[in-house]
Amino acid sequence: MEFDYRHYHIDASPLAEGGRYFARARIFTAAGNGARDEVKWSGDVGQFSSQEDAAECGRNWAIDWCDSQS
């Protein structure tokens, strides 16, 4: 799951391993020229049985981090 939020680009794609999904997120600057620099990596922030739940957890973690930077 990739999306833009505020002035960041977020990749909240979970890792699938052994029938489980690990929530995680990478946060990049979202420059207008398409260039991106990674500014934050979450590591694993939760383990889920569904890809959708893991992606939502990573998404929420990333949004909370972005909001804390304002």
mmCIF file of the N, C-alpha and C atoms, coordinates in Angstrom:
data_MODEL
# 
_entry.id   MODEL 
# 
loop_
_atom_site.group_PDB 
_atom_site.id 
_atom_site.type_symbol 
_atom_site.label_atom_id 
_atom_site.label_alt_id 
_atom_site.label_comp_id 
_atom_site.label_asym_id 
_atom_site.label_entity_id 
_atom_site.label_seq_id 
_atom_site.pdbx_PDB_ins_code 
_atom_site.Cartn_x 
_atom_site.Cartn_y 
_atom_site.Cartn_z 
_atom_site.occupancy 
_atom_site.B_iso_or_equiv 
_atom_site.pdbx_formal_charge 
_atom_site.auth_seq_id 
_atom_site.auth_comp_id 
_atom_site.auth_asym_id 
_atom_site.auth_atom_id 
_atom_site.pdbx_PDB_model_num 
ATOM 1   N N  . MET A 1 1  ? 0.852  -1.172  0.000  1.00 0.00 ? 1  MET A N  1 
ATOM 2   C CA . MET A 1 1  ? 0.000  0.000   0.000  1.00 0.00 ? 1  MET A CA 1 
ATOM 3   C C  . MET A 1 1  ? 0.899  1.235   0.000  1.00 0.00 ? 1  MET A C  1 
ATOM 4   N N  . GLU A 1 2  ? 0.866  1.975   -1.079 1.00 0.00 ? 2  GLU A N  1 
ATOM 5   C CA . GLU A 1 2  ? 1.636  3.213   -1.172 1.00 0.00 ? 2  GLU A CA 1 
ATOM 6   C C  . GLU A 1 2  ? 0.683  4.387   -1.330 1.00 0.00 ? 2  GLU A C  1 
ATOM 7   N N  . PHE A 1 3  ? 1.017  5.490   -0.658 1.00 0.00 ? 3  PHE A N  1 
ATOM 8   C CA . PHE A 1 3  ? 0.182  6.686   -0.739 1.00 0.00 ? 3  PHE A CA 1 
ATOM 9   C C  . PHE A 1 3  ? 0.976  7.889   -0.259 1.00 0.00 ? 3  PHE A C  1 
ATOM 10  N N  . ASP A 1 4  ? 0.479  9.063   -0.595 1.00 0.00 ? 4  ASP A N  1 
ATOM 11  C CA . ASP A 1 4  ? 1.066  10.313  -0.125 1.00 0.00 ? 4  ASP A CA 1 
ATOM 12  C C  . ASP A 1 4  ? 0.245  10.837  1.034  1.00 0.00 ? 4  ASP A C  1 
ATOM 13  N N  . TYR A 1 5  ? 0.949  11.382  2.032  1.00 0.00 ? 5  TYR A N  1 
ATOM 14  C CA . TYR A 1 5  ? 0.302  11.976  3.197  1.00 0.00 ? 5  TYR A CA 1 
ATOM 15  C C  . TYR A 1 5  ? 1.125  13.177  3.617  1.00 0.00 ? 5  TYR A C  1 
ATOM 16  N N  . ARG A 1 6  ? 0.466  14.318  3.686  1.00 0.00 ? 6  ARG A N  1 
ATOM 17  C CA . ARG A 1 6  ? 1.145  15.590  3.949  1.00 0.00 ? 6  ARG A CA 1 
ATOM 18  C C  . ARG A 1 6  ? 2.271  15.755  2.934  1.00 0.00 ? 6  ARG A C  1 
ATOM 19  N N  . HIS A 1 7  ? 3.492  15.981  3.373  1.00 0.00 ? 7  HIS A N  1 
ATOM 20  C CA . HIS A 1 7  ? 4.592  16.104  2.406  1.00 0.00 ? 7  HIS A CA 1 
ATOM 21  C C  . HIS A 1 7  ? 5.476  14.856  2.404  1.00 0.00 ? 7  HIS A C  1 
ATOM 22  N N  . TYR A 1 8  ? 4.866  13.711  2.707  1.00 0.00 ? 8  TYR A N  1 
ATOM 23  C CA . TYR A 1 8  ? 5.573  12.429  2.719  1.00 0.00 ? 8  TYR A CA 1 
ATOM 24  C C  . TYR A 1 8  ? 4.949  11.451  1.723  1.00 0.00 ? 8  TYR A C  1 
ATOM 25  N N  . HIS A 1 9  ? 5.753  10.495  1.292  1.00 0.00 ? 9  HIS A N  1 
ATOM 26  C CA . HIS A 1 9  ? 5.260  9.344   0.530  1.00 0.00 ? 9  HIS A CA 1 
ATOM 27  C C  . HIS A 1 9  ? 5.461  8.131   1.427  1.00 0.00 ? 9  HIS A C  1 
ATOM 28  N N  . ILE A 1 10 ? 4.435  7.306   1.572  1.00 0.00 ? 10 ILE A N  1 
ATOM 29  C CA . ILE A 1 10 ? 4.462  6.175   2.496  1.00 0.00 ? 10 ILE A CA 1 
ATOM 30  C C  . ILE A 1 10 ? 4.288  4.869   1.730  1.00 0.00 ? 10 ILE A C  1 
ATOM 31  N N  . ASP A 1 11 ? 5.132  3.905   2.068  1.00 0.00 ? 11 ASP A N  1 
ATOM 32  C CA . ASP A 1 11 ? 4.978  2.536   1.577  1.00 0.00 ? 11 ASP A CA 1 
ATOM 33  C C  . ASP A 1 11 ? 4.706  1.672   2.808  1.00 0.00 ? 11 ASP A C  1 
ATOM 34  N N  . ALA A 1 12 ? 3.452  1.258   2.972  1.00 0.00 ? 12 ALA A N  1 
ATOM 35  C CA . ALA A 1 12 ? 3.045  0.441   4.121  1.00 0.00 ? 12 ALA A CA 1 
ATOM 36  C C  . ALA A 1 12 ? 2.741  -0.984  3.668  1.00 0.00 ? 12 ALA A C  1 
ATOM 37  N N  . SER A 1 13 ? 3.550  -1.506  2.754  1.00 0.00 ? 13 SER A N  1 
ATOM 38  C CA . SER A 1 13 ? 3.359  -2.863  2.248  1.00 0.00 ? 13 SER A CA 1 
ATOM 39  C C  . SER A 1 13 ? 3.868  -3.869  3.276  1.00 0.00 ? 13 SER A C  1 
ATOM 40  N N  . PRO A 1 14 ? 3.015  -4.797  3.716  1.00 0.00 ? 14 PRO A N  1 
ATOM 41  C CA . PRO A 1 14 ? 3.447  -5.769  4.727  1.00 0.00 ? 14 PRO A CA 1 
ATOM 42  C C  . PRO A 1 14 ? 4.361  -6.840  4.128  1.00 0.00 ? 14 PRO A C  1 
ATOM 43  N N  . LEU A 1 15 ? 5.105  -7.495  4.997  1.00 0.00 ? 15 LEU A N  1 
ATOM 44  C CA . LEU A 1 15 ? 5.943  -8.627  4.626  1.00 0.00 ? 15 LEU A CA 1 
ATOM 45  C C  . LEU A 1 15 ? 5.158  -9.909  4.889  1.00 0.00 ? 15 LEU A C  1 
ATOM 46  N N  . ALA A 1 16 ? 5.041  -10.770 3.880  1.00 0.00 ? 16 ALA A N  1 
ATOM 47  C CA . ALA A 1 16 ? 4.363  -12.058 4.036  1.00 0.00 ? 16 ALA A CA 1 
ATOM 48  C C  . ALA A 1 16 ? 5.421  -13.129 4.293  1.00 0.00 ? 16 ALA A C  1 
ATOM 49  N N  . GLU A 1 17 ? 5.221  -13.866 5.387  1.00 0.00 ? 17 GLU A N  1 
ATOM 50  C CA . GLU A 1 17 ? 6.172  -14.920 5.703  1.00 0.00 ? 17 GLU A CA 1 
ATOM 51  C C  . GLU A 1 17 ? 5.496  -15.982 6.567  1.00 0.00 ? 17 GLU A C  1 
ATOM 52  N N  . GLY A 1 18 ? 5.536  -17.213 6.121  1.00 0.00 ? 18 GLY A N  1 
ATOM 53  C CA . GLY A 1 18 ? 5.007  -18.323 6.906  1.00 0.00 ? 18 GLY A CA 1 
ATOM 54  C C  . GLY A 1 18 ? 3.526  -18.241 7.199  1.00 0.00 ? 18 GLY A C  1 
ATOM 55  N N  . GLY A 1 19 ? 2.755  -17.697 6.267  1.00 0.00 ? 19 GLY A N  1 
ATOM 56  C CA . GLY A 1 19 ? 1.319  -17.584 6.474  1.00 0.00 ? 19 GLY A CA 1 
ATOM 57  C C  . GLY A 1 19 ? 0.903  -16.431 7.378  1.00 0.00 ? 19 GLY A C  1 
ATOM 58  N N  . ARG A 1 20 ? 1.848  -15.608 7.776  1.00 0.00 ? 20 ARG A N  1 
ATOM 59  C CA . ARG A 1 20 ? 1.581  -14.429 8.612  1.00 0.00 ? 20 ARG A CA 1 
ATOM 60  C C  . ARG A 1 20 ? 2.023  -13.196 7.840  1.00 0.00 ? 20 ARG A C  1 
ATOM 61  N N  . TYR A 1 21 ? 1.510  -12.046 8.255  1.00 0.00 ? 21 TYR A N  1 
ATOM 62  C CA . TYR A 1 21 ? 1.856  -10.781 7.621  1.00 0.00 ? 21 TYR A CA 1 
ATOM 63  C C  . TYR A 1 21 ? 2.387  -9.838  8.691  1.00 0.00 ? 21 TYR A C  1 
ATOM 64  N N  . PHE A 1 22 ? 3.536  -9.242  8.389  1.00 0.00 ? 22 PHE A N  1 
ATOM 65  C CA . PHE A 1 22 ? 4.184  -8.343  9.326  1.00 0.00 ? 22 PHE A CA 1 
ATOM 66  C C  . PHE A 1 22 ? 3.992  -6.899  8.870  1.00 0.00 ? 22 PHE A C  1 
ATOM 67  N N  . ALA A 1 23 ? 3.377  -6.101  9.739  1.00 0.00 ? 23 ALA A N  1 
ATOM 68  C CA . ALA A 1 23 ? 3.129  -4.690  9.436  1.00 0.00 ? 23 ALA A CA 1 
ATOM 69  C C  . ALA A 1 23 ? 4.436  -3.926  9.529  1.00 0.00 ? 23 ALA A C  1 
ATOM 70  N N  . ARG A 1 24 ? 4.643  -3.037  8.567  1.00 0.00 ? 24 ARG A N  1 
ATOM 71  C CA . ARG A 1 24 ? 5.830  -2.198  8.521  1.00 0.00 ? 24 ARG A CA 1 
ATOM 72  C C  . ARG A 1 24 ? 5.560  -1.027  7.604  1.00 0.00 ? 24 ARG A C  1 
ATOM 73  N N  . ALA A 1 25 ? 6.383  -0.015  7.701  1.00 0.00 ? 25 ALA A N  1 
ATOM 74  C CA . ALA A 1 25 ? 6.214  1.149   6.821  1.00 0.00 ? 25 ALA A CA 1 
ATOM 75  C C  . ALA A 1 25 ? 7.553  1.822   6.581  1.00 0.00 ? 25 ALA A C  1 
ATOM 76  N N  . ARG A 1 26 ? 7.693  2.357   5.397  1.00 0.00 ? 26 ARG A N  1 
ATOM 77  C CA . ARG A 1 26 ? 8.833  3.201   5.032  1.00 0.00 ? 26 ARG A CA 1 
ATOM 78  C C  . ARG A 1 26 ? 8.261  4.558   4.652  1.00 0.00 ? 26 ARG A C  1 
ATOM 79  N N  . ILE A 1 27 ? 8.881  5.600   5.164  1.00 0.00 ? 27 ILE A N  1 
ATOM 80  C CA . ILE A 1 27 ? 8.410  6.960   4.920  1.00 0.00 ? 27 ILE A CA 1 
ATOM 81  C C  . ILE A 1 27 ? 9.502  7.719   4.180  1.00 0.00 ? 27 ILE A C  1 
ATOM 82  N N  . PHE A 1 28 ? 9.091  8.367   3.108  1.00 0.00 ? 28 PHE A N  1 
ATOM 83  C CA . PHE A 1 28 ? 9.996  9.116   2.249  1.00 0.00 ? 28 PHE A CA 1 
ATOM 84  C C  . PHE A 1 28 ? 9.523  10.565  2.155  1.00 0.00 ? 28 PHE A C  1 
ATOM 85  N N  . THR A 1 29 ? 10.450 11.462  1.830  1.00 0.00 ? 29 THR A N  1 
ATOM 86  C CA . THR A 1 29 ? 10.032 12.799  1.441  1.00 0.00 ? 29 THR A CA 1 
ATOM 87  C C  . THR A 1 29 ? 9.348  12.671  0.083  1.00 0.00 ? 29 THR A C  1 
ATOM 88  N N  . ALA A 1 30 ? 8.363  13.483  -0.163 1.00 0.00 ? 30 ALA A N  1 
ATOM 89  C CA . ALA A 1 30 ? 7.642  13.446  -1.446 1.00 0.00 ? 30 ALA A CA 1 
ATOM 90  C C  . ALA A 1 30 ? 7.940  14.725  -2.203 1.00 0.00 ? 30 ALA A C  1 
ATOM 91  N N  . ALA A 1 31 ? 9.097  14.784  -2.821 1.00 0.00 ? 31 ALA A N  1 
ATOM 92  C CA . ALA A 1 31 ? 9.505  15.967  -3.580 1.00 0.00 ? 31 ALA A CA 1 
ATOM 93  C C  . ALA A 1 31 ? 8.706  16.049  -4.876 1.00 0.00 ? 31 ALA A C  1 
ATOM 94  N N  . GLY A 1 32 ? 8.427  17.243  -5.313 1.00 0.00 ? 32 GLY A N  1 
ATOM 95  C CA . GLY A 1 32 ? 7.636  17.457  -6.517 1.00 0.00 ? 32 GLY A CA 1 
ATOM 96  C C  . GLY A 1 32 ? 8.281  16.932  -7.792 1.00 0.00 ? 32 GLY A C  1 
ATOM 97  N N  . ASN A 1 33 ? 9.594  16.778  -7.805 1.00 0.00 ? 33 ASN A N  1 
ATOM 98  C CA . ASN A 1 33 ? 10.287 16.319  -9.012 1.00 0.00 ? 33 ASN A CA 1 
ATOM 99  C C  . ASN A 1 33 ? 10.379 14.793  -9.091 1.00 0.00 ? 33 ASN A C  1 
ATOM 100 N N  . GLY A 1 34 ? 9.730  14.081  -8.181 1.00 0.00 ? 34 GLY A N  1 
ATOM 101 C CA . GLY A 1 34 ? 9.729  12.625  -8.195 1.00 0.00 ? 34 GLY A CA 1 
ATOM 102 C C  . GLY A 1 34 ? 10.852 11.992  -7.384 1.00 0.00 ? 34 GLY A C  1 
ATOM 103 N N  . ALA A 1 35 ? 11.838 12.800  -6.960 1.00 0.00 ? 35 ALA A N  1 
ATOM 104 C CA . ALA A 1 35 ? 12.919 12.273  -6.131 1.00 0.00 ? 35 ALA A CA 1 
ATOM 105 C C  . ALA A 1 35 ? 12.404 12.024  -4.713 1.00 0.00 ? 35 ALA A C  1 
ATOM 106 N N  . ARG A 1 36 ? 12.891 10.932  -4.107 1.00 0.00 ? 36 ARG A N  1 
ATOM 107 C CA . ARG A 1 36 ? 12.448 10.609  -2.751 1.00 0.00 ? 36 ARG A CA 1 
ATOM 108 C C  . ARG A 1 36 ? 13.639 10.173  -1.916 1.00 0.00 ? 36 ARG A C  1 
ATOM 109 N N  . ASP A 1 37 ? 13.654 10.624  -0.679 1.00 0.00 ? 37 ASP A N  1 
ATOM 110 C CA . ASP A 1 37 ? 14.667 10.198  0.283  1.00 0.00 ? 37 ASP A CA 1 
ATOM 111 C C  . ASP A 1 37 ? 13.954 9.554   1.461  1.00 0.00 ? 37 ASP A C  1 
ATOM 112 N N  . GLU A 1 38 ? 14.427 8.374   1.863  1.00 0.00 ? 38 GLU A N  1 
ATOM 113 C CA . GLU A 1 38 ? 13.812 7.703   3.007  1.00 0.00 ? 38 GLU A CA 1 
ATOM 114 C C  . GLU A 1 38 ? 14.151 8.476   4.275  1.00 0.00 ? 38 GLU A C  1 
ATOM 115 N N  . VAL A 1 39 ? 13.130 8.763   5.085  1.00 0.00 ? 39 VAL A N  1 
ATOM 116 C CA . VAL A 1 39 ? 13.349 9.492   6.325  1.00 0.00 ? 39 VAL A CA 1 
ATOM 117 C C  . VAL A 1 39 ? 13.047 8.660   7.560  1.00 0.00 ? 39 VAL A C  1 
ATOM 118 N N  . LYS A 1 40 ? 12.287 7.575   7.410  1.00 0.00 ? 40 LYS A N  1 
ATOM 119 C CA . LYS A 1 40 ? 11.954 6.760   8.574  1.00 0.00 ? 40 LYS A CA 1 
ATOM 120 C C  . LYS A 1 40 ? 11.569 5.354   8.137  1.00 0.00 ? 40 LYS A C  1 
ATOM 121 N N  . TRP A 1 41 ? 12.044 4.367   8.885  1.00 0.00 ? 41 TRP A N  1 
ATOM 122 C CA . TRP A 1 41 ? 11.707 2.957   8.672  1.00 0.00 ? 41 TRP A CA 1 
ATOM 123 C C  . TRP A 1 41 ? 11.165 2.439   9.995  1.00 0.00 ? 41 TRP A C  1 
ATOM 124 N N  . SER A 1 42 ? 10.005 1.804   9.961  1.00 0.00 ? 42 SER A N  1 
ATOM 125 C CA . SER A 1 42 ? 9.354  1.383   11.197 1.00 0.00 ? 42 SER A CA 1 
ATOM 126 C C  . SER A 1 42 ? 9.924  0.116   11.799 1.00 0.00 ? 42 SER A C  1 
ATOM 127 N N  . GLY A 1 43 ? 10.486 -0.762  10.965 1.00 0.00 ? 43 GLY A N  1 
ATOM 128 C CA . GLY A 1 43 ? 10.722 -2.120  11.438 1.00 0.00 ? 43 GLY A CA 1 
ATOM 129 C C  . GLY A 1 43 ? 9.360  -2.805  11.520 1.00 0.00 ? 43 GLY A C  1 
ATOM 130 N N  . ASP A 1 44 ? 9.298  -3.991  12.069 1.00 0.00 ? 44 ASP A N  1 
ATOM 131 C CA . ASP A 1 44 ? 8.010  -4.684  12.200 1.00 0.00 ? 44 ASP A CA 1 
ATOM 132 C C  . ASP A 1 44 ? 7.237  -4.085  13.370 1.00 0.00 ? 44 ASP A C  1 
ATOM 133 N N  . VAL A 1 45 ? 5.986  -3.683  13.108 1.00 0.00 ? 45 VAL A N  1 
ATOM 134 C CA . VAL A 1 45 ? 5.162  -3.069  14.155 1.00 0.00 ? 45 VAL A CA 1 
ATOM 135 C C  . VAL A 1 45 ? 3.953  -3.921  14.518 1.00 0.00 ? 45 VAL A C  1 
ATOM 136 N N  . GLY A 1 46 ? 3.875  -5.130  14.007 1.00 0.00 ? 46 GLY A N  1 
ATOM 137 C CA . GLY A 1 46 ? 2.778  -6.031  14.357 1.00 0.00 ? 46 GLY A CA 1 
ATOM 138 C C  . GLY A 1 46 ? 2.754  -7.226  13.435 1.00 0.00 ? 46 GLY A C  1 
ATOM 139 N N  . GLN A 1 47 ? 2.129  -8.304  13.918 1.00 0.00 ? 47 GLN A N  1 
ATOM 140 C CA . GLN A 1 47 ? 1.999  -9.538  13.151 1.00 0.00 ? 47 GLN A CA 1 
ATOM 141 C C  . GLN A 1 47 ? 0.514  -9.867  13.034 1.00 0.00 ? 47 GLN A C  1 
ATOM 142 N N  . PHE A 1 48 ? 0.077  -10.201 11.811 1.00 0.00 ? 48 PHE A N  1 
ATOM 143 C CA . PHE A 1 48 ? -1.351 -10.392 11.548 1.00 0.00 ? 48 PHE A CA 1 
ATOM 144 C C  . PHE A 1 48 ? -1.583 -11.609 10.672 1.00 0.00 ? 48 PHE A C  1 
ATOM 145 N N  . SER A 1 49 ? -2.805 -12.121 10.715 1.00 0.00 ? 49 SER A N  1 
ATOM 146 C CA . SER A 1 49 ? -3.160 -13.259 9.867  1.00 0.00 ? 49 SER A CA 1 
ATOM 147 C C  . SER A 1 49 ? -3.671 -12.810 8.508  1.00 0.00 ? 49 SER A C  1 
ATOM 148 N N  . SER A 1 50 ? -3.968 -11.512 8.346  1.00 0.00 ? 50 SER A N  1 
ATOM 149 C CA . SER A 1 50 ? -4.426 -11.020 7.042  1.00 0.00 ? 50 SER A CA 1 
ATOM 150 C C  . SER A 1 50 ? -3.539 -9.879  6.552  1.00 0.00 ? 50 SER A C  1 
ATOM 151 N N  . GLN A 1 51 ? -3.358 -9.863  5.243  1.00 0.00 ? 51 GLN A N  1 
ATOM 152 C CA . GLN A 1 51 ? -2.562 -8.810  4.616  1.00 0.00 ? 51 GLN A CA 1 
ATOM 153 C C  . GLN A 1 51 ? -3.201 -7.448  4.832  1.00 0.00 ? 51 GLN A C  1 
ATOM 154 N N  . GLU A 1 52 ? -4.517 -7.385  4.765  1.00 0.00 ? 52 GLU A N  1 
ATOM 155 C CA . GLU A 1 52 ? -5.228 -6.113  4.920  1.00 0.00 ? 52 GLU A CA 1 
ATOM 156 C C  . GLU A 1 52 ? -5.020 -5.526  6.314  1.00 0.00 ? 52 GLU A C  1 
ATOM 157 N N  . ASP A 1 53 ? -5.094 -6.372  7.358  1.00 0.00 ? 53 ASP A N  1 
ATOM 158 C CA . ASP A 1 53 ? -4.893 -5.883  8.720  1.00 0.00 ? 53 ASP A CA 1 
ATOM 159 C C  . ASP A 1 53 ? -3.466 -5.387  8.922  1.00 0.00 ? 53 ASP A C  1 
ATOM 160 N N  . ALA A 1 54 ? -2.503 -6.112  8.357  1.00 0.00 ? 54 ALA A N  1 
ATOM 161 C CA . ALA A 1 54 ? -1.107 -5.691  8.483  1.00 0.00 ? 54 ALA A CA 1 
ATOM 162 C C  . ALA A 1 54 ? -0.868 -4.370  7.760  1.00 0.00 ? 54 ALA A C  1 
ATOM 163 N N  . ALA A 1 55 ? -1.425 -4.223  6.574  1.00 0.00 ? 55 ALA A N  1 
ATOM 164 C CA . ALA A 1 55 ? -1.261 -2.977  5.824  1.00 0.00 ? 55 ALA A CA 1 
ATOM 165 C C  . ALA A 1 55 ? -1.894 -1.809  6.573  1.00 0.00 ? 55 ALA A C  1 
ATOM 166 N N  . GLU A 1 56 ? -3.050 -2.029  7.164  1.00 0.00 ? 56 GLU A N  1 
ATOM 167 C CA . GLU A 1 56 ? -3.728 -0.966  7.920  1.00 0.00 ? 56 GLU A CA 1 
ATOM 168 C C  . GLU A 1 56 ? -2.913 -0.559  9.149  1.00 0.00 ? 56 GLU A C  1 
ATOM 169 N N  . CYS A 1 57 ? -2.322 -1.523  9.822  1.00 0.00 ? 57 CYS A N  1 
ATOM 170 C CA . CYS A 1 57 ? -1.476 -1.218  10.979 1.00 0.00 ? 57 CYS A CA 1 
ATOM 171 C C  . CYS A 1 57 ? -0.263 -0.393  10.552 1.00 0.00 ? 57 CYS A C  1 
ATOM 172 N N  . GLY A 1 58 ? 0.405  -0.793  9.477  1.00 0.00 ? 58 GLY A N  1 
ATOM 173 C CA . GLY A 1 58 ? 1.547  -0.032  8.972  1.00 0.00 ? 58 GLY A CA 1 
ATOM 174 C C  . GLY A 1 58 ? 1.144  1.364   8.550  1.00 0.00 ? 58 GLY A C  1 
ATOM 175 N N  . ARG A 1 59 ? -0.007 1.469   7.910  1.00 0.00 ? 59 ARG A N  1 
ATOM 176 C CA . ARG A 1 59 ? -0.539 2.775   7.486  1.00 0.00 ? 59 ARG A CA 1 
ATOM 177 C C  . ARG A 1 59 ? -0.764 3.677   8.699  1.00 0.00 ? 59 ARG A C  1 
ATOM 178 N N  . ASN A 1 60 ? -1.418 3.142   9.719  1.00 0.00 ? 60 ASN A N  1 
ATOM 179 C CA . ASN A 1 60 ? -1.702 3.936   10.924 1.00 0.00 ? 60 ASN A CA 1 
ATOM 180 C C  . ASN A 1 60 ? -0.423 4.357   11.631 1.00 0.00 ? 60 ASN A C  1 
ATOM 181 N N  . TRP A 1 61 ? 0.550  3.445   11.708 1.00 0.00 ? 61 TRP A N  1 
ATOM 182 C CA . TRP A 1 61 ? 1.828  3.791   12.327 1.00 0.00 ? 61 TRP A CA 1 
ATOM 183 C C  . TRP A 1 61 ? 2.468  4.960   11.588 1.00 0.00 ? 61 TRP A C  1 
ATOM 184 N N  . ALA A 1 62 ? 2.489  4.876   10.254 1.00 0.00 ? 62 ALA A N  1 
ATOM 185 C CA . ALA A 1 62 ? 3.126  5.918   9.442  1.00 0.00 ? 62 ALA A CA 1 
ATOM 186 C C  . ALA A 1 62 ? 2.417  7.263   9.591  1.00 0.00 ? 62 ALA A C  1 
ATOM 187 N N  . ILE A 1 63 ? 1.107  7.253   9.564  1.00 0.00 ? 63 ILE A N  1 
ATOM 188 C CA . ILE A 1 63 ? 0.360  8.509   9.719  1.00 0.00 ? 63 ILE A CA 1 
ATOM 189 C C  . ILE A 1 63 ? 0.622  9.116   11.088 1.00 0.00 ? 63 ILE A C  1 
ATOM 190 N N  . ASP A 1 64 ? 0.634  8.289   12.136 1.00 0.00 ? 64 ASP A N  1 
ATOM 191 C CA . ASP A 1 64 ? 0.932  8.806   13.478 1.00 0.00 ? 64 ASP A CA 1 
ATOM 192 C C  . ASP A 1 64 ? 2.318  9.426   13.526 1.00 0.00 ? 64 ASP A C  1 
ATOM 193 N N  . TRP A 1 65 ? 3.303  8.764   12.881 1.00 0.00 ? 65 TRP A N  1 
ATOM 194 C CA . TRP A 1 65 ? 4.663  9.316   12.873 1.00 0.00 ? 65 TRP A CA 1 
ATOM 195 C C  . TRP A 1 65 ? 4.683  10.644  12.135 1.00 0.00 ? 65 TRP A C  1 
ATOM 196 N N  . CYS A 1 66 ? 4.060  10.705  10.978 1.00 0.00 ? 66 CYS A N  1 
ATOM 197 C CA . CYS A 1 66 ? 4.026  11.951  10.194 1.00 0.00 ? 66 CYS A CA 1 
ATOM 198 C C  . CYS A 1 66 ? 3.369  13.071  10.992 1.00 0.00 ? 66 CYS A C  1 
ATOM 199 N N  . ASP A 1 67 ? 2.272  12.768  11.652 1.00 0.00 ? 67 ASP A N  1 
ATOM 200 C CA . ASP A 1 67 ? 1.574  13.779  12.448 1.00 0.00 ? 67 ASP A CA 1 
ATOM 201 C C  . ASP A 1 67 ? 2.454  14.271  13.608 1.00 0.00 ? 67 ASP A C  1 
ATOM 202 N N  . SER A 1 68 ? 3.268  13.385  14.170 1.00 0.00 ? 68 SER A N  1 
ATOM 203 C CA . SER A 1 68 ? 4.126  13.783  15.293 1.00 0.00 ? 68 SER A CA 1 
ATOM 204 C C  . SER A 1 68 ? 5.256  14.705  14.847 1.00 0.00 ? 68 SER A C  1 
ATOM 205 N N  . GLN A 1 69 ? 5.531  14.770  13.558 1.00 0.00 ? 69 GLN A N  1 
ATOM 206 C CA . GLN A 1 69 ? 6.599  15.612  13.032 1.00 0.00 ? 69 GLN A CA 1 
ATOM 207 C C  . GLN A 1 69 ? 6.147  17.031  12.752 1.00 0.00 ? 69 GLN A C  1 
ATOM 208 N N  . SER A 1 70 ? 4.866  17.289  12.846 1.00 0.00 ? 70 SER A N  1 
ATOM 209 C CA . SER A 1 70 ? 4.335  18.627  12.534 1.00 0.00 ? 70 SER A CA 1 
ATOM 210 C C  . SER A 1 70 ? 4.425  19.550  13.727 1.00 0.00 ? 70 SER A C  1 
# 
